[in-house]
C-alpha cells in the first residue's frame, strides 16, 4: 500500500470544498427557494448525511472511482489521480465560464479514465461503459418517475391547499435527497481522499475522520456556493413547491438505484431530469427548453473533454 501523499490530500481537501460550492450550493439554493427549510438546518442535514450515509450504506461508489475504473497503484497512481482531479476541476470551471452548467462527477470520471490511459495504467472499459450508461439513464429515470408522480399528485387535493403538508413533505424530500447524495455523488470526495491517504482498498474504508473532514469541507463550500449555481438547474422550469418535492424524490430514487450498483452519477443532473419531468406533466411549455438544452450539451461535452485533458496531463507528469 503506498504512503500518504500530502499534495494529493491537500488537493482532496480543496476538491471537497469545490464539491460543496458546486453540488451543495445548487441543492441548497433550489430547496431554500421553496421554503420550509432554514439555512442552518439544511446545511447540517446535507453535511451530516455526506458523512453518515457512507458509514451506514457502504462505499461502493467511492470504490468504483478509487480502483475499479482504473487501477491506481503506487506513487504513479497517486500522481495520475492528482492530474485527473486538477483536469476535472479545470474543465468544469472552463465550461461554467462559457455558460455551460456541467458536472464535477462526469468530469472526474473522464479525468480518471484519461489519466489512467496517459499513465499507462489498467483501465476497465467494462466498468467505464457501465458507469456511462448509468449516468445517462439516471436523469431520464428521474424525469420519468417525476412525470408519473406529478400525474398522481394532480389528482390529489389536500385540505386547505395542502401548504403545511407540502412543507413537511419538502423537509422529508430534502433529507432523502441528502441521503442519496451521500450514497452516491458525494463519495467522489471520499475516493480522492482515500487514494491520497494510501487507503484505496476495495472497498474503500469507512474511515470516520475522513468522512467527517469531507463533510465539514463540503458544508463550507455549500455555504460559499449558495445562490450561485441554482440558476440553471432550477431554471429549467418555474419551480413551485410541489415541483421541488417531486423532483427531489424522483431524482433521489434514481441516484440511490445507481448507488446500489456502485455507479457514480450526478445528483444535480438527476434533479434537473426530475424537474423537466414534473414540468412536462403540467404542459410542454412549462419547460424552458433552451436551458435544458444547455445542460444536455454540457453533459455531452464534459466527459470526453476531461478525458483528453487527463490523458495529456498524465502523459506529461506521470
C-alpha positions as CSV (number, residue, x, y, z in Angstrom):
1,X,0.0,0.0,0.0
2,X,1.5,3.4,-1.0
3,X,2.3,6.0,1.6
4,X,0.0,9.1,2.0
5,X,0.7,11.8,-0.5
6,X,0.4,15.3,1.2
7,X,-0.1,17.1,-2.0
8,X,-2.9,14.8,-3.1
9,X,-4.5,15.1,0.3
10,X,-4.4,18.9,0.0
11,X,-6.0,18.7,-3.4
12,X,-8.6,16.3,-2.0
13,X,-9.5,18.9,0.7
14,X,-9.9,21.7,-2.0
15,X,-11.9,19.3,-4.1
16,X,-14.3,18.7,-1.2
17,X,-14.8,22.4,-0.9
18,X,-15.4,22.8,-4.6
19,X,-18.0,19.9,-4.4
20,X,-19.8,21.9,-1.8
21,X,-19.7,25.1,-3.9
22,X,-21.0,23.3,-7.0
23,X,-23.3,20.5,-5.8
24,X,-24.2,21.7,-2.3
25,X,-24.8,25.3,-3.4
26,X,-27.1,24.1,-6.1
27,X,-29.1,21.6,-4.0
28,X,-29.4,24.1,-1.1
29,X,-30.5,27.1,-3.1
30,X,-33.1,25.1,-5.1
31,X,-34.5,23.8,-1.8
32,X,-34.4,27.0,0.1
33,X,-36.4,28.7,-2.7
34,X,-39.4,26.5,-1.8
35,X,-39.5,27.4,1.9
36,X,-40.0,25.1,4.9
37,X,-36.2,24.8,5.5
38,X,-33.8,27.1,7.4
39,X,-30.3,27.5,6.0
40,X,-28.5,26.3,9.2
41,X,-30.7,23.2,9.4
42,X,-30.4,22.4,5.7
43,X,-26.6,22.7,5.9
44,X,-26.4,20.5,8.9
45,X,-28.7,17.8,7.3
46,X,-26.8,17.8,4.0
47,X,-23.3,17.9,5.5
48,X,-24.3,15.3,8.2
49,X,-25.6,12.9,5.6
50,X,-22.4,13.2,3.5
51,X,-20.6,11.7,6.5
52,X,-23.2,9.4,7.8
53,X,-24.5,7.7,4.7
54,X,-21.3,6.0,3.5
55,X,-20.8,4.8,7.1
56,X,-24.2,3.2,7.1
57,X,-24.8,2.1,3.4
58,X,-21.2,1.5,2.3
59,X,-18.7,3.0,-0.1
60,X,-19.5,1.2,-3.4
61,X,-19.4,4.4,-5.5
62,X,-16.1,5.5,-3.9
63,X,-14.6,2.1,-4.5
64,X,-15.6,2.3,-8.2
65,X,-13.9,5.7,-8.6
66,X,-10.8,4.8,-6.5
67,X,-9.9,1.5,-8.1
68,X,-12.5,-0.2,-10.4
69,X,-12.4,2.3,-13.3
70,X,-8.6,2.4,-13.2
71,X,-6.1,0.5,-11.1
72,X,-4.3,3.4,-9.3
73,X,-1.3,1.5,-7.9
74,X,1.7,3.1,-6.2
75,X,3.0,6.6,-6.4
76,X,2.4,6.7,-10.2
77,X,-1.3,6.0,-9.5
78,X,-1.4,8.8,-6.9
79,X,0.1,11.2,-9.4
80,X,-2.4,10.1,-12.0
81,X,-5.3,10.9,-9.6
82,X,-3.8,14.2,-8.9
83,X,-3.7,15.3,-12.5
84,X,-7.2,13.8,-13.0
85,X,-8.7,15.9,-10.2
86,X,-6.9,19.1,-11.4
87,X,-8.0,18.4,-15.0
88,X,-11.6,17.7,-14.0
89,X,-11.9,20.9,-12.0
90,X,-10.3,22.9,-14.8
91,X,-12.7,21.5,-17.4
92,X,-15.7,22.2,-15.1
93,X,-14.6,25.7,-14.5
94,X,-13.9,26.4,-18.1
95,X,-17.3,25.2,-19.2
96,X,-19.1,27.0,-16.4
97,X,-17.5,30.3,-17.5
98,X,-18.7,29.5,-21.1
99,X,-22.2,29.4,-19.7
100,X,-22.5,25.6,-19.8
101,X,-23.5,24.1,-16.5
102,X,-21.6,20.9,-16.0
103,X,-21.0,18.1,-13.6
104,X,-17.9,17.5,-11.5
105,X,-18.8,13.8,-11.3
106,X,-18.8,13.4,-15.1
107,X,-15.6,15.5,-15.3
108,X,-13.9,13.3,-12.6
109,X,-14.9,10.0,-14.4
110,X,-13.4,11.4,-17.6
111,X,-10.4,12.7,-15.9
112,X,-9.6,9.5,-14.0
113,X,-10.1,7.4,-17.2
114,X,-7.9,9.8,-19.2
115,X,-5.2,9.9,-16.6
116,X,-5.1,6.1,-16.4
117,X,-4.6,6.0,-20.2
118,X,-2.0,8.7,-20.2
119,X,-0.1,7.0,-17.3
120,X,-0.3,3.5,-18.9
121,X,-2.4,2.1,-16.0
122,X,-5.0,-0.7,-16.4
123,X,-8.4,0.8,-17.4
124,X,-11.5,-1.4,-17.1
125,X,-13.6,-0.5,-20.1
126,X,-16.5,-2.6,-19.0
127,X,-16.8,-0.6,-15.8
128,X,-16.4,2.7,-17.7
129,X,-19.1,1.6,-20.1
130,X,-21.4,0.7,-17.2
131,X,-20.8,4.0,-15.5
132,X,-21.6,5.9,-18.6
133,X,-24.8,4.0,-19.3
134,X,-26.0,4.6,-15.7
135,X,-25.0,8.3,-15.8
136,X,-27.1,8.7,-19.0
137,X,-30.0,6.7,-17.6
138,X,-30.3,8.4,-14.2
139,X,-31.7,11.8,-15.4
140,X,-34.1,10.0,-17.8
141,X,-35.3,7.7,-15.0
142,X,-35.7,10.7,-12.6
143,X,-37.7,12.5,-15.3
144,X,-40.0,9.6,-16.0
145,X,-40.6,9.0,-12.3
146,X,-41.2,12.7,-11.7
147,X,-43.7,12.7,-14.5
148,X,-45.6,9.8,-13.1
149,X,-45.6,11.2,-9.6
150,X,-46.8,14.6,-10.8
151,X,-49.7,13.0,-12.7
152,X,-50.7,11.3,-9.5
153,X,-50.3,14.5,-7.5
154,X,-52.6,16.4,-9.8
155,X,-55.4,14.1,-8.8
156,X,-54.9,14.7,-5.1
157,X,-56.3,17.7,-3.4
158,X,-55.2,18.3,0.2
159,X,-57.5,20.2,2.6
160,X,-56.7,24.0,2.7
161,X,-54.4,23.8,-0.4
162,X,-52.0,21.5,1.5
163,X,-49.4,24.1,2.2
164,X,-48.5,22.8,5.6
165,X,-48.4,19.2,4.3
166,X,-46.3,20.3,1.4
167,X,-43.8,22.0,3.7
168,X,-43.4,18.8,5.7
169,X,-43.1,16.7,2.6
170,X,-40.4,19.1,1.3
171,X,-38.3,18.6,4.5
172,X,-38.6,14.8,4.1
173,X,-37.7,15.0,0.4
174,X,-34.7,17.2,1.2
175,X,-33.5,14.6,3.7
176,X,-33.9,11.8,1.2
177,X,-32.0,13.9,-1.3
178,X,-29.1,14.3,1.1
179,X,-29.1,10.5,1.8
180,X,-28.9,9.9,-2.0
181,X,-26.1,12.4,-2.4
182,X,-24.1,10.8,0.4
183,X,-24.7,7.3,-1.0
184,X,-23.5,8.3,-4.5
185,X,-22.4,11.6,-5.8
186,X,-20.8,12.8,-2.6
187,X,-18.5,9.7,-2.5
188,X,-16.2,11.1,-5.1
189,X,-14.7,13.2,-2.3
190,X,-14.0,10.1,-0.3
191,X,-12.4,8.3,-3.3
192,X,-9.9,11.1,-3.9
193,X,-9.1,11.3,-0.2
194,X,-8.6,7.6,0.2
195,X,-6.2,7.4,-2.7
196,X,-4.3,10.4,-1.3
197,X,-4.1,8.7,2.1
198,X,-2.9,5.5,0.6
199,X,-6.0,3.7,1.7
200,X,-7.7,3.0,-1.6
201,X,-8.6,-0.7,-0.8
202,X,-11.6,-2.4,-2.3
203,X,-14.0,-1.5,-0.7
204,X,-12.8,2.0,0.3
205,X,-12.7,2.0,4.1
206,X,-15.3,3.9,6.1
207,X,-12.8,6.0,8.0
208,X,-14.7,8.3,10.4
209,X,-12.0,11.0,10.4
210,X,-12.0,11.1,6.6
211,X,-15.8,11.2,6.4
212,X,-16.2,14.0,8.9
213,X,-13.4,16.1,7.3
214,X,-15.1,15.7,3.9
215,X,-18.5,16.6,5.3
216,X,-17.2,19.8,7.1
217,X,-15.3,20.9,4.0
218,X,-18.3,20.2,1.8
219,X,-20.6,22.2,4.1
220,X,-18.1,25.2,4.0
221,X,-18.2,25.0,0.2
222,X,-22.0,24.7,0.1
223,X,-22.3,27.9,2.2
224,X,-19.9,29.7,-0.2
225,X,-21.8,28.4,-3.3
226,X,-25.2,29.3,-2.0
227,X,-27.3,31.3,-4.6
228,X,-24.6,30.9,-7.3
229,X,-25.4,27.7,-9.2
230,X,-29.1,27.1,-8.9
231,X,-30.0,29.5,-11.7
232,X,-29.5,26.7,-14.3
233,X,-30.8,23.6,-12.7
234,X,-33.7,25.4,-11.0
235,X,-34.2,27.4,-14.2
236,X,-35.4,24.6,-16.3
237,X,-38.9,25.3,-15.1
238,X,-40.6,28.0,-12.9
239,X,-40.3,26.0,-9.7
240,X,-43.3,25.6,-7.4
241,X,-43.1,23.8,-4.1
242,X,-44.8,20.7,-5.5
243,X,-42.3,20.6,-8.4
244,X,-39.3,20.8,-6.0
245,X,-40.6,18.0,-3.8
246,X,-41.5,15.7,-6.7
247,X,-38.2,16.5,-8.5
248,X,-36.1,15.8,-5.3
249,X,-37.9,12.5,-4.6
250,X,-37.7,11.2,-8.2
251,X,-34.0,12.2,-8.5
252,X,-33.2,10.6,-5.2
253,X,-34.7,7.3,-6.3
254,X,-32.7,7.3,-9.5
255,X,-29.4,8.2,-7.6
256,X,-30.0,5.6,-4.9
257,X,-30.6,2.9,-7.5
258,X,-27.3,3.9,-9.2
259,X,-25.5,3.7,-5.9
260,X,-26.8,0.2,-5.3
261,X,-24.7,-1.0,-8.3
262,X,-21.7,1.3,-7.5
263,X,-22.2,3.6,-10.4
264,X,-21.3,7.3,-9.8
265,X,-24.0,9.7,-11.1
266,X,-24.6,13.4,-10.7
267,X,-27.2,14.4,-8.2
268,X,-27.7,17.8,-9.9
269,X,-28.2,16.0,-13.3
270,X,-30.9,13.8,-11.8
271,X,-32.6,16.7,-10.1
272,X,-32.6,18.6,-13.5
273,X,-34.2,15.5,-15.1
274,X,-36.8,15.3,-12.3
275,X,-37.7,19.0,-12.7
276,X,-38.1,18.5,-16.5
277,X,-40.4,15.5,-15.9
278,X,-42.6,17.3,-13.4
279,X,-42.7,20.4,-15.7
280,X,-43.7,18.3,-18.8
281,X,-46.6,16.8,-16.7
282,X,-48.1,20.2,-16.4
283,X,-47.6,21.2,-20.0
284,X,-44.8,21.1,-22.6
285,X,-44.4,24.9,-22.4
286,X,-43.7,24.9,-18.7
287,X,-40.1,23.7,-19.5
288,X,-37.5,26.2,-20.6
289,X,-36.1,24.1,-23.3
290,X,-33.2,26.4,-24.1
291,X,-31.9,26.0,-20.6
292,X,-32.5,22.2,-20.7
293,X,-30.5,22.0,-24.0
294,X,-27.6,23.9,-22.4
295,X,-27.5,21.3,-19.6
296,X,-27.5,18.4,-22.1
297,X,-24.8,20.0,-24.2
298,X,-22.6,20.4,-21.1
299,X,-23.2,16.7,-20.1
300,X,-22.2,15.5,-23.6
301,X,-19.0,17.7,-23.7
302,X,-17.7,17.3,-20.2
303,X,-16.6,13.7,-20.0
304,X,-14.7,13.5,-23.4
305,X,-13.0,16.9,-22.8
306,X,-11.9,15.8,-19.3
307,X,-10.7,12.5,-20.7
308,X,-8.5,14.3,-23.3
309,X,-7.1,16.7,-20.6
310,X,-6.4,13.8,-18.3
311,X,-4.5,11.9,-21.0
312,X,-2.4,14.9,-21.8
313,X,-1.6,15.9,-18.3
314,X,-0.8,12.3,-17.2
315,X,1.5,11.8,-20.2
316,X,3.4,14.9,-19.2
317,X,3.5,14.5,-15.4
318,X,3.3,10.8,-14.5
